[in-house]
Amino acid sequence: MAELDVAGIFMAPIVGYGAVTLVLFLILRGLLAQLGFWRIIWHPALFEAALFSILLSGLVLL
């Protein structure tokens, strides 16, 4: 992926990947909350950080 041009400012491709990942993460987080998944997670903040990292790395590898 080439650099992103946002209003004349060039940004690294990771910014675009991060924005898409954030949207996917928020959707998935809401879905997991509705399913009651957070009750079985020992450390929710650590799980969320790992989930975001997994989504971002998967998107970059695609």
Secondary structure, DSSP 8 states (H G I E B T S, - for coil): ---EEETTEEE-HHHHHHHHHHHHHHHHHHHHHHTTGGGG-S-HHHHHHHHHHHHHHHHHH-
